Amino acid sequence: MKQLPLIFFYITIFSTQVFSQNTTLSGHVESSGEALAYATVGLEGTKYGTTTDAEGNFEIQNVPLGSYRLVVTAVGFRSYSKSIEVKPTMSNNFKIELVEDLLNLETVVVSGTRYEQDRSNAPVVVGVISDKLFNATQSIAISEGLNFQPGVRVETNCQNCGFTQVRLNGLEGAYSQILINSRPIFSALNSVYGLDQIPTNIIERIEVVRSGGSALYGSNAIAGTINIITQDPLENTWEIRSNTALIDNEALDQTYNFSGSIVNESLTSGVTLYGMSRKRDSYDANGDGFTELVKLENTVLGTKAFFKPNERSKVTLDFSALEEYRRGGNHLELAPHFTDITEELDHNTFFGGINYEQWSSDNRNKFSVYASSQNTKRDSYYGGLGGGRSAADSALAINSYGLTEDVSFVTGTQYNRYLNSSDVLTLGVENQYYQTQDEIAGYNRLVDQKVNTTGFFAQYEWKPISKFTALLGSRYDISSINGKYAVLDEQRTANVTVSVFSPRATLLYQINSHLQFRGGYARGFRAPQAFNEDLHISSAGGDQVFVLLSDDLDKETSDAFTGSLNYSRSTGISQISLLVEGFYTKLHDPFTQVSRGDIGDIILEEVINGTGATVTGVNLEAGYSPSGKFSFQIGGTAQQTKFDEPQEIFAPEDTGGEAVVVDKFVRNPNLYGYFTSFYNITRDFKIDLTGTYTGSMVVPRVVGANGSPDLLDADSFLDMNVKVSYHFDLSKDFHIELSSGFRNIFNSYQSEFDSGAERDSDFIYGPAAPRSVFFSVKIGNLH
């Protein structure tokens, strides 16, 4: 009997070992010999998971014995998956090597469906521009790097102010919905200069959905959506960089950036801080004393933070403040009203947003509520002709100062129900409010516009079999537009309410393990309101050009069809991807600008509903990466545009002359594309070669060779860049990277410009800048 306690002790130990059936998994995650911190490690379909620490190590405790699939993911790397058998006798210590995802094939995207999804499984084709591309092209602002996607082209539209817009699938900038962190707070005014104001060092990635985004994001998404996603705090990092560029051996472009993140050990809170200061000299291409590139000064400060009250909820905050000054024309050293022509703008803009997410205990329900806002105040000057001319000209010049205030506010709520392992139901309601007030006293110029839109959207992702996915959605928008538009004695008003139902249907069929077919249809619309082109003011023949909306302007609608084949394959360390995407967009009652002649000292253009137009084309993209050292990508677009009936863009003058008509879109090449090539010669030595091609196109010219409006057949352009960089490891947490190179190596730049104060400032096309040489220094704690 004295042995009984001892027997019970051995029985307890034995039963604990036999029946507890739990063990601990541990391991190390790295890539190319470098530890990967904050990689996600988990057992698929279970609650067991963790993240790696700063040394790349992980540990998952209390894992029951059995068969699992171990999955490891990290941003910018291909996922790792392996079937494992958890046994008490095995070491359960894993060494995992991740391979860089150079072609972005396994990126998680949100723009196609409004929830996170692997890019390869998304029913909608989503293009991704990563921060690596911005680094390779030495892009300072996002406008300099957006061209590197099929169907995307950024163009400059004004010599005096540098107004840029992005075209998707051949359609003007107002047909695209630009989002910041998935929220449509990028207003019509922001679209005029905002692409130059947002620095690339705050960007995690940009997602591009070509065509048919209207069912999810409402008005103005006929051509697609561009979703600018800013950096999340993922680990403790810091970085400072400088870039010095010399444009055509004349104009200096100096930029300083910083960014840093702090995350607590439990990964329940974190914050990222970033900033930029940029100063660029003006540039005169033809020596006439008037700028082709404006003088630019830009300062940006911002932050993004998150907090997790518990494991099933998350609060995200973001805030950015930017100040930008730009000036073009002549005699930049003088007050604007003493010059022959000047466009001067001083922007102060604030972006901010808050988002709250809550998951249910079974991870099948996700509820989110959000609010975002933007406020811009702008001091402007559009005018001139006060440099020693008539008293009337001088009086008008001093009254050409303006003031603009622009506000946007977006609120909404969204509910996702994950019905099973694949089907997802999405419901939501969103309110978008935009108010713009733009006044220039000297011209009695007024744009006073309020647009309030409430949209209800629903979407269902249905996957009846593993090879087939259907995405069915619709959105119902009620838009109220109240506006006053005036120039001199010309006045227009708008007080309308439009209701639009926008359905969308897309499908994905997995032909085999590597080849996918996608097809889709979407209906879109644009409300009768002023957009970026209407708020921009140009000059021609010494007169200012203003745009008014027609009194009877009605909404514009569209029907868009797409179809694509996508082949992708990863074998060992190599990757290959091919995409062929056809698109057809039919515009009904499209907004069209027509000249209404001179009124006093201004040229008046009016926006009316045209007779219809079609855009058809194909996007092509191919990528190849044989290893982690090299990747190459090439893409392009071949398209055709056509109005149902010829459109008049210049009306005949009272003294005679002929109207100028077109049967296709102007400033719109039938062929354009890009290529990128990244090569790591050694671990520390890299070379990047990138370029864009713009085919020939028709460009309107207000003051032609014979003094009358005409059309010019512009030449094609090949704009190539090269960058060489070397990395130094001074210590474990202190690194330096030196880089240098050329942008627009062959100086492929517009050769013919209008000259003098009476030039047509919109007569500008081709690459945004001539050849420039740059040198950059970057220091931080990341390799």
C-alpha positions in Angstrom: 0.0 0.0 0.0 3.0 2.3 0.5 3.6 2.0 -3.2 0.2 3.3 -4.2 1.0 7.1 -4.3 4.0 6.4 -6.5 1.9 4.2 -8.8 -0.6 7.0 -9.1 2.2 9.5 -9.9 3.5 7.4 -12.8 0.0 6.8 -14.1 -0.6 10.6 -14.1 2.6 11.4 -15.9 1.9 8.6 -18.5 -1.7 9.8 -19.1 -0.6 13.4 -19.5 2.0 12.3 -22.1 -0.4 10.0 -23.9 -3.7 11.9 -23.7 -2.8 15.6 -23.8 -2.0 15.2 -27.5 -0.5 18.7 -27.6 2.9 20.0 -28.7 4.7 23.2 -29.8 5.7 24.1 -33.3 8.7 26.4 -33.8 10.9 27.6 -36.6 12.7 30.3 -38.5 11.6 32.2 -41.6 14.1 33.9 -43.9 14.8 34.9 -47.5 18.2 35.0 -49.2 19.9 34.6 -45.8 18.0 37.5 -44.2 15.5 36.9 -41.4 11.9 37.9 -42.1 10.3 39.7 -39.3 6.5 39.8 -38.9 5.7 37.1 -41.4 2.4 35.3 -40.7 2.7 31.6 -39.8 -0.4 29.5 -39.3 -2.1 26.1 -39.7 -4.7 26.4 -42.5 -8.3 26.1 -41.3 -7.5 26.4 -37.6 -7.1 29.1 -35.0 -3.4 28.2 -34.5 -1.1 30.9 -35.8 1.4 33.6 -35.0 3.9 36.0 -36.5 7.7 35.9 -36.6 9.7 38.1 -34.3 12.4 40.6 -35.2 14.8 37.6 -35.7 12.5 35.7 -37.9 11.6 33.1 -35.3 8.2 31.8 -34.4 6.5 29.5 -31.9 2.9 28.1 -32.0 2.0 26.5 -28.6 -0.5 23.8 -27.6 -1.0 22.4 -31.1 -3.0 19.1 -31.0 -1.4 16.1 -32.7 -2.6 15.5 -36.3 -2.3 16.4 -39.9 -2.2 20.1 -41.0 -1.1 22.4 -43.8 1.5 24.9 -42.6 1.1 28.3 -44.4 3.6 31.1 -44.2 3.0 34.5 -45.9 4.8 37.9 -45.9 4.2 41.1 -47.9 6.2 41.0 -51.1 7.0 37.3 -51.0 5.4 34.2 -52.4 3.4 32.1 -49.9 4.8 28.9 -48.5 2.6 25.9 -48.0 3.5 22.4 -46.7 1.6 19.4 -45.4 2.9 18.4 -42.0 2.2 15.6 -39.4 2.4 16.8 -35.8 3.7 14.1 -33.6 5.1 14.1 -30.1 8.3 12.4 -31.2 9.2 14.9 -34.0 11.3 18.0 -33.4 8.6 20.3 -34.9 11.3 22.9 -35.7 11.0 24.2 -39.2 13.4 26.3 -41.3 11.4 28.1 -44.0 12.8 29.9 -47.0 10.5 32.4 -48.8 11.0 33.6 -52.4 10.3 37.2 -53.4 7.2 37.7 -55.4 8.8 39.8 -58.1 5.7 39.8 -60.4 3.2 40.5 -57.7 1.2 37.4 -58.6 0.3 36.5 -55.0 -0.4 40.0 -53.7 -3.5 40.5 -51.5 -5.8 43.1 -53.1 -9.1 44.8 -52.1 -10.2 47.0 -55.0 -12.0 44.3 -57.1 -14.4 43.1 -54.4 -14.1 45.6 -51.5 -12.6 42.9 -49.2 -9.2 41.3 -49.0 -8.5 38.5 -51.5 -5.6 36.9 -53.2 -5.0 38.5 -56.6 -4.9 35.2 -58.4 -8.4 34.2 -57.0 -10.1 37.6 -57.6 -12.9 37.4 -60.2 -11.8 40.9 -61.4 -8.4 41.6 -63.0 -6.5 43.9 -60.5 -3.2 45.4 -61.6 -0.7 46.2 -58.9 2.0 48.9 -58.8 4.3 48.3 -55.9 6.8 50.6 -54.1 9.5 48.6 -55.9 8.4 50.1 -59.2 8.4 53.6 -57.8 11.9 53.1 -56.5 13.2 51.7 -59.8 11.8 54.6 -61.8 12.9 57.2 -59.1 9.4 58.5 -59.1 8.9 61.3 -56.5 5.1 61.7 -57.0 2.6 59.1 -58.0 2.0 60.8 -61.4 5.5 59.8 -62.4 4.9 56.0 -61.9 1.3 55.3 -62.9 2.2 54.7 -66.6 3.6 51.2 -65.8 0.3 49.3 -66.1 -1.6 48.2 -69.2 -4.4 50.7 -70.2 -3.0 53.5 -68.0 -1.5 56.7 -69.3 -0.7 59.9 -67.5 -0.5 63.1 -69.6 0.4 66.7 -69.0 -2.2 69.2 -70.2 -0.9 72.7 -69.4 2.5 74.5 -69.8 1.5 77.2 -67.4 0.4 75.1 -64.4 1.4 71.5 -65.1 -2.1 70.1 -64.9 -1.9 66.3 -65.2 -4.6 63.6 -65.6 -4.6 59.8 -65.8 -6.5 58.0 -68.6 -7.8 54.5 -68.2 -8.6 52.5 -71.3 -8.5 55.6 -73.4 -11.0 57.7 -71.3 -10.2 61.0 -69.8 -9.4 61.5 -66.1 -12.9 62.4 -65.0 -14.0 58.8 -66.0 -11.8 57.3 -63.4 -12.5 57.1 -59.7 -9.3 57.8 -57.6 -9.5 56.3 -54.1 -7.3 56.9 -51.1 -7.3 53.8 -48.8 -10.4 52.6 -50.7 -12.3 55.8 -50.0 -13.5 58.2 -52.8 -12.3 61.5 -51.1 -10.2 62.5 -54.1 -12.5 65.4 -55.4 -12.7 67.0 -58.8 -10.4 69.8 -57.7 -7.8 67.3 -56.2 -7.8 65.5 -59.6 -6.4 68.6 -61.3 -3.1 68.7 -59.4 -3.4 65.9 -56.8 -1.4 63.3 -58.7 1.7 65.5 -58.4 1.1 66.2 -54.7 1.1 62.7 -53.2 4.6 61.4 -52.7 5.5 57.8 -53.5 7.3 57.2 -50.2 4.0 56.9 -48.3 2.6 54.3 -50.8 2.4 50.6 -50.0 0.9 49.8 -53.4 -1.6 51.2 -56.0 -4.3 48.9 -57.3 -5.8 49.4 -60.7 -9.2 48.0 -61.8 -9.8 48.8 -65.5 -13.4 49.2 -66.5 -16.6 48.5 -64.6 -15.9 49.6 -61.0 -19.2 51.6 -60.8 -21.2 48.9 -59.0 -18.9 49.2 -56.0 -17.7 52.8 -56.0 -20.5 54.7 -57.7 -20.2 57.7 -60.0 -17.2 58.4 -62.1 -15.8 54.9 -62.2 -16.7 54.2 -65.9 -13.1 53.7 -67.0 -12.1 52.1 -63.7 -10.6 52.8 -60.3 -7.2 53.7 -59.0 -6.8 52.8 -55.3 -3.9 54.5 -53.6 -3.1 52.4 -50.5 -0.7 54.1 -48.0 1.8 52.2 -45.8 0.7 50.3 -42.7 2.9 50.1 -39.7 4.1 46.5 -39.8 7.5 46.6 -38.0 9.9 49.0 -36.3 11.6 50.8 -39.2 13.0 54.1 -40.1 14.3 55.6 -43.4 15.6 58.9 -44.7 16.4 59.6 -48.3 17.3 62.5 -50.6 17.1 62.8 -54.3 18.9 65.4 -56.4 18.0 65.7 -60.1 19.1 68.1 -62.8 16.6 68.5 -65.6 18.2 69.1 -69.0 21.3 70.5 -67.2 19.3 73.5 -66.2 16.6 73.0 -63.6 17.3 71.6 -60.1 14.8 69.2 -58.5 15.7 68.5 -54.9 13.6 66.2 -52.6 14.0 64.9 -49.0 11.8 62.1 -47.6 11.5 60.4 -44.2 9.4 57.6 -42.9 9.3 55.5 -39.7 7.1 53.0 -38.0 6.7 51.8 -34.4 4.8 48.6 -33.5 4.4 47.1 -30.0 5.6 43.6 -29.3 2.1 42.1 -29.2 1.2 43.7 -32.6 -1.9 45.3 -31.2 -1.0 48.9 -32.0 1.4 50.7 -34.3 2.0 54.1 -36.0 3.7 55.2 -39.2 5.0 58.8 -39.7 6.2 60.1 -43.0 7.1 63.4 -44.7 8.5 65.0 -47.9 10.0 68.3 -48.9 10.5 69.0 -52.6 11.7 72.1 -54.5 11.9 72.1 -58.3 13.0 75.0 -60.5 11.0 76.0 -63.5 12.2 74.9 -67.0 11.9 76.7 -70.3 12.3 74.3 -73.2 12.4 76.7 -76.2 14.1 79.8 -74.7 11.1 82.2 -75.1 11.1 83.1 -71.4 7.9 81.1 -70.6 7.9 77.9 -68.6 7.2 74.4 -69.9 7.8 72.9 -66.4 6.4 75.0 -63.5 8.3 76.0 -60.4 7.2 73.6 -57.7 7.5 73.5 -53.9 5.8 70.7 -52.0 5.7 69.8 -48.3 3.9 66.7 -46.9 3.4 65.3 -43.4 1.3 62.4 -42.5 0.6 59.5 -40.2 -1.3 56.2 -40.2 -2.0 54.2 -37.0 -3.9 51.2 -35.9 -5.2 49.8 -32.6 -6.7 46.4 -31.8 -8.9 46.5 -28.8 -9.1 42.7 -29.0 -8.2 40.0 -31.5 -11.5 40.5 -33.4 -11.6 44.3 -33.8 -9.4 46.9 -35.3 -9.4 50.7 -35.5 -7.4 52.4 -38.2 -6.6 56.2 -38.4 -4.8 58.1 -41.2 -4.1 61.8 -41.6 -2.1 63.8 -44.2 -1.4 67.4 -44.6 0.2 68.9 -47.7 1.1 72.3 -48.9 2.1 72.9 -52.5 3.1 76.0 -54.4 3.4 76.0 -58.2 3.9 78.8 -60.6 4.3 79.0 -64.4 4.4 81.7 -67.1 7.1 84.3 -67.3 8.9 86.7 -65.0 8.6 84.5 -62.0 10.5 87.0 -59.9 7.7 89.6 -60.3 4.2 89.8 -58.8 1.8 87.9 -61.1 -0.1 90.9 -62.2 3.1 92.6 -63.5 3.8 89.6 -65.9 2.7 88.8 -69.4 1.1 85.5 -68.3 1.1 83.7 -65.0 -0.6 80.8 -63.4 0.1 80.6 -59.6 -1.4 78.2 -57.1 -0.9 77.7 -53.4 -2.7 74.6 -52.0 -3.2 73.6 -48.4 -4.9 70.2 -48.2 -5.8 67.9 -45.4 -6.8 64.2 -45.8 -8.0 62.1 -42.9 -10.0 59.0 -42.1 -11.1 56.5 -39.5 -12.2 52.9 -40.0 -13.5 50.4 -37.5 -13.7 46.7 -38.2 -15.3 44.0 -36.1 -15.3 40.2 -36.7 -17.7 37.7 -35.2 -16.4 34.9 -33.0 -16.7 32.4 -35.8 -14.9 34.7 -38.3 -17.9 34.5 -40.7 -19.2 38.0 -40.2 -17.3 41.2 -40.6 -18.8 44.6 -40.0 -17.0 47.9 -40.7 -17.9 51.6 -40.4 -15.8 54.4 -41.8 -15.6 58.1 -42.3 -13.1 60.1 -44.4 -12.7 63.7 -45.3 -10.7 66.1 -47.3 -10.4 69.9 -47.2 -8.4 72.0 -49.7 -7.9 75.8 -49.6 -6.3 77.3 -52.7 -5.0 80.8 -53.4 -4.7 81.2 -57.2 -3.8 83.6 -59.9 -4.9 83.0 -63.5 -4.0 85.9 -65.8 -1.4 88.4 -66.8 -1.1 90.8 -69.7 -0.4 93.5 -67.1 3.2 93.9 -68.1 3.1 97.4 -69.6 0.1 96.9 -71.7 -3.2 98.9 -71.7 -4.8 100.3 -68.6 -7.7 97.9 -69.1 -5.3 94.9 -69.3 -3.6 96.0 -66.1 -6.8 96.5 -64.3 -8.0 93.0 -65.2 -4.6 91.5 -64.3 -4.7 92.8 -60.8 -8.2 91.4 -60.3 -7.3 87.9 -61.5 -6.5 86.6 -58.1 -8.8 83.8 -56.9 -9.8 81.8 -53.9 -11.0 78.2 -53.9 -12.3 76.0 -51.1 -13.0 72.3 -51.6 -14.5 69.9 -49.2 -15.3 66.2 -49.5 -16.8 63.9 -46.8 -17.5 60.2 -47.2 -19.2 58.0 -44.6 -20.4 54.5 -44.9 -20.9 51.1 -43.5 -20.2 47.6 -45.0 -21.2 44.1 -43.9 -19.5 40.9 -45.2 -20.9 37.5 -44.6 -18.6 34.6 -45.4 -21.3 31.9 -46.0 -18.8 29.0 -46.4 -15.2 28.6 -47.4 -15.7 30.5 -50.7 -19.1 32.4 -51.0 -19.2 36.0 -49.7 -22.2 38.3 -49.4 -21.4 42.1 -49.2 -23.9 44.8 -48.3 -23.4 48.5 -47.7 -24.5 52.0 -47.8 -22.3 55.0 -48.5 -22.8 58.8 -48.6 -20.5 61.0 -50.6 -20.6 64.8 -50.2 -18.5 67.2 -52.3 -18.6 71.0 -52.1 -16.5 73.3 -54.3 -16.4 77.1 -54.4 -14.1 78.8 -56.8 -14.1 82.5 -57.4 -12.0 84.9 -59.5 -13.2 88.5 -59.2 -11.5 89.9 -62.3 -13.5 87.6 -64.6 -16.7 87.4 -62.4 -15.7 83.7 -62.4 -17.8 81.5 -60.0 -18.1 77.7 -59.6 -20.3 77.0 -56.6 -21.2 73.4 -56.6 -22.6 70.9 -54.1 -22.9 67.2 -54.9 -24.5 64.8 -52.5 -24.8 61.1 -53.4 -26.2 58.3 -51.4 -25.4 54.8 -52.7 -26.7 51.4 -51.7 -24.6 48.4 -52.9 -24.9 44.6 -52.8 -22.6 41.9 -54.1 -22.5 38.2 -53.9 -19.4 36.1 -54.7 -20.7 32.6 -55.7 -18.4 29.6 -56.1 -20.5 26.5 -56.8 -17.5 24.5 -57.9 -13.7 24.9 -57.4 -13.1 26.0 -61.0 -15.9 28.6 -61.3 -16.6 31.9 -59.5 -19.3 34.4 -60.3 -19.4 37.9 -58.8 -22.8 39.5 -59.1 -23.4 43.0 -57.8 -25.3 46.3 -58.2 -25.4 49.8 -56.8 -28.3 52.3 -56.6 -27.2 55.9 -56.4 -29.3 59.0 -55.7 -27.2 62.1 -56.6 -28.3 65.7 -55.9 -26.4 68.5 -57.7 -26.8 72.1 -56.8 -24.5 74.4 -58.7 -23.9 78.0 -59.9 -21.5 78.6 -62.8 -20.6 82.0 -64.1 -18.0 83.8 -66.3 -18.5 87.6 -66.9 -22.2 87.9 -67.9 -22.6 84.2 -68.8 -24.4 82.3 -66.0 -25.6 78.7 -65.6 -27.3 76.9 -62.8 -27.9 73.3 -61.9 -30.5 72.0 -59.5 -31.1 68.3 -60.4 -31.5 65.0 -58.8 -30.6 61.8 -60.7 -31.1 58.2 -59.7 -29.1 55.5 -61.4 -29.1 51.7 -61.0 -25.6 50.2 -61.9 -25.5 46.4 -62.2 -22.3 44.4 -62.5 -21.5 40.8 -63.3 -18.1 39.1 -63.6 -17.0 35.5 -63.7 -13.8 33.6 -63.3 -13.3 30.1 -64.8 -10.2 28.1 -64.0 -9.5 26.3 -67.3 -6.6 24.4 -65.7 -4.2 25.0 -62.8 -2.4 27.7 -64.7 -4.9 29.3 -67.1 -7.9 31.5 -66.2 -10.7 33.1 -68.1 -12.5 36.2 -66.8 -15.4 38.1 -68.3 -17.6 40.8 -67.1 -20.2 43.6 -67.7 -20.8 46.8 -65.8 -23.0 49.8 -66.2 -21.7 53.2 -65.0 -22.6 56.8 -64.9 -21.4 60.4 -64.4 -23.6 63.0 -62.8 -24.0 66.4 -64.6 -21.4 68.3 -62.6 -18.1 70.1 -63.0 -15.0 67.8 -63.2 -11.3 68.4 -63.2 -11.1 69.6 -66.8 -13.9 72.1 -66.1 -12.1 73.6 -63.1 -8.8 73.9 -64.8 -8.2 77.3 -66.6 -5.8 77.5 -69.6 -4.8 80.4 -71.9 -4.7 80.8 -75.7 -4.0 83.8 -77.9 -3.5 85.9 -74.8 -7.1 85.1 -73.6 -8.1 82.8 -70.7 -10.2 79.7 -71.5 -13.1 79.0 -69.2 -15.6 76.1 -69.2 -19.3 76.3 -68.4 -21.9 73.6 -68.1 -24.9 73.7 -70.3 -28.2 74.4 -68.6 -29.7 71.2 -70.0 -26.7 68.9 -69.3 -28.0 65.4 -68.5 -26.2 62.5 -66.9 -23.8 60.3 -68.9 -24.1 56.5 -68.8 -22.0 53.7 -70.1 -22.0 50.0 -70.8 -18.6 48.2 -70.4 -17.7 44.7 -71.4 -14.4 42.9 -70.7 -12.9 39.5 -71.3 -9.4 38.1 -70.5 -7.2 35.1 -70.4 -4.5 35.0 -67.7 -1.7 32.4 -67.6 0.5 32.3 -64.5 2.9 29.7 -63.3 5.5 29.3 -60.5 8.0 26.6 -60.8 10.7 26.4 -58.2 12.1 29.9 -58.0 10.8 31.0 -61.4 7.6 32.8 -62.3 5.8 33.6 -65.6 2.6 35.5 -66.3 0.7 36.4 -69.4 -2.5 38.5 -69.7 -4.7 39.2 -72.7 -7.6 41.5 -71.9 -10.2 42.8 -74.4 -12.5 45.7 -73.5 -15.5 47.5 -75.1 -17.1 50.6 -73.6 -20.1 52.3 -75.0 -20.8 55.9 -73.8 -24.3 57.3 -73.9 -24.8 61.1 -74.0 -21.1 61.7 -73.2 -20.0 65.0 -71.8 -18.3 67.0 -74.7 -16.6 70.3 -74.6 -17.4 72.6 -77.6 -16.1 76.1 -78.2 -18.6 79.0 -78.0 -16.2 81.7 -79.3 -14.9 84.8 -77.5 -16.8 86.8 -74.9 -14.8 89.9 -74.1 -11.3 88.9 -73.3 -12.0 85.2 -72.7 -12.6 82.1 -74.7 -15.8 80.3 -73.6 -16.2 76.5 -73.9 -19.4 74.7 -72.9 -20.0 71.1 -71.8 -22.9 69.5 -73.6 -24.2 65.9 -74.1 -22.7 64.4 -77.2 -24.2 61.8 -79.5 -22.4 58.8 -78.1 -19.0 57.2 -78.5 -17.2 53.8 -78.3 -13.8 52.7 -77.1 -12.5 49.3 -78.0 -9.2 47.7 -77.5 -6.9 45.1 -76.0 -4.5 45.2 -73.1 -1.5 42.9 -73.1 1.0 42.1 -70.3 3.8 39.5 -70.0 6.1 39.0 -67.1 9.0 36.6 -66.5 11.2 36.1 -63.4 13.7 33.1 -63.7 15.0 33.7 -60.1 15.0 36.2 -57.3 17.7 38.1 -59.1 15.9 39.1 -62.3 12.4 40.1 -63.5 11.1 41.5 -66.7 7.6 42.8 -67.5 6.2 44.3 -70.6 2.7 45.6 -71.3 0.8 47.7 -73.8 -2.6 48.8 -75.1 -4.0 48.9 -78.7 -7.2 50.7 -78.9 -9.7 52.6 -81.1 -12.0 55.4 -80.2 -14.9 56.7 -82.2 -17.8 59.2 -81.9 -21.1 58.1 -83.3 -21.2 61.4 -85.1 -18.4 63.9 -85.8 -17.9 66.3 -82.9 -17.2 70.0 -83.3 -14.4 71.1 -81.0 -13.7 74.6 -82.4 -16.5 76.8 -83.7 -16.0 79.1 -86.7 -15.2 82.7 -85.8 -17.6 85.6 -86.6 -15.2 86.8 -89.2 -15.2 83.6 -91.1 -13.4 80.3 -91.0 -14.4 76.7 -90.8 -15.4 74.6 -87.8 -12.9 72.0 -86.6 -14.5 68.6 -86.2 -13.2 65.2 -85.1 -14.6 61.7 -85.3 -12.3 60.2 -82.6 -10.9 61.2 -79.2 -8.1 63.8 -79.3 -4.9 63.4 -77.3 -5.5 59.7 -77.4 -2.9 57.4 -79.0 -4.0 54.1 -80.5 -0.9 52.4 -79.2 1.0 52.8 -75.9 2.8 50.6 -73.4 5.7 50.1 -71.0 8.4 47.7 -69.8 10.3 47.1 -66.6 13.5 45.2 -65.9 15.0 44.6 -62.5 18.3 42.9 -62.1 20.2 42.1 -58.8 23.7 41.6 -60.2 24.9 40.8 -56.6 23.1 40.9 -53.3 24.0 44.6 -53.0 24.4 45.8 -56.6 21.2 46.4 -58.7 20.4 47.9 -62.0 16.8 48.9 -63.2 15.8 49.6 -66.7 12.3 50.9 -67.4 10.5 52.8 -70.1 7.2 53.9 -71.6 6.0 54.2 -75.2 3.4 56.7 -76.5 2.2 56.3 -80.0 1.2 59.0 -82.4 -2.0 60.9 -81.7 -4.1 63.9 -82.8 -3.5 67.0 -80.6 -5.8 70.1 -80.9 -4.2 73.5 -81.2 -6.1 76.7 -80.6 -3.6 78.9 -82.4 -2.4 76.9 -85.4 0.2 77.6 -88.1 -2.3 79.9 -90.0 -3.5 81.6 -86.9 -6.7 79.5 -86.7 -7.5 76.4 -84.7 -6.2 73.2 -86.2 -5.2 69.6 -85.4 -1.7 68.3 -85.3 -0.5 64.7 -85.8 2.0 64.3 -82.9 5.0 62.0 -83.2 5.5 58.9 -81.1 7.7 58.9 -78.0 10.0 56.4 -76.2 10.8 57.5 -72.7 13.5 55.2 -71.1 15.0 55.3 -67.6 18.0 53.6 -66.0 19.0 53.4 -62.3 22.1 51.8 -60.7 22.2 51.4 -56.9 24.6 49.9 -54.4 23.8 48.9 -50.8 26.1 49.1 -47.8 25.6 47.3 -44.5 27.3 49.4 -41.9 25.7 47.5 -39.0 22.8 45.2 -38.4 20.4 48.2 -38.1 22.1 50.8 -40.2 22.3 50.6 -43.9 23.1 53.0 -46.8 22.0 52.8 -50.4 23.6 55.0 -53.1 21.9 55.3 -56.5 22.2 57.3 -59.7 20.8 57.2 -63.2 19.0 59.0 -65.9 15.3 59.6 -66.6 14.3 59.9 -70.3 17.8 58.7 -71.4 17.2 59.6 -75.1 15.7 63.0 -74.4 12.5 62.0 -76.2 10.6 65.3 -75.6 8.2 67.5 -77.5 10.2 69.6 -80.0 7.6 72.2 -81.0 6.0 74.5 -78.5 3.9 77.6 -78.8 5.9 80.7 -77.8 5.1 83.9 -75.9 2.3 85.2 -73.8 -0.3 84.4 -76.5 0.6 80.8 -76.8 -1.9 77.9 -76.4 -0.9 76.6 -73.0 -2.7 73.3 -73.6 -0.6 72.5 -76.6 1.7 70.1 -74.7 2.0 66.3 -75.1 4.5 63.5 -74.9 6.7 62.8 -71.9 6.3 65.1 -68.9 10.0 66.2 -68.8 13.2 66.1 -70.9 16.3 64.1 -69.9 17.4 64.4 -66.3 20.2 62.9 -64.3 19.7 62.1 -60.6 21.7 61.0 -57.5 20.0 59.6 -54.4 21.1 58.6 -50.9 19.0 56.4 -48.6 19.7 55.4 -45.0 17.7 53.3 -42.7 17.5 50.0 -40.7 16.1 47.8 -43.5 18.1 46.1 -46.2 
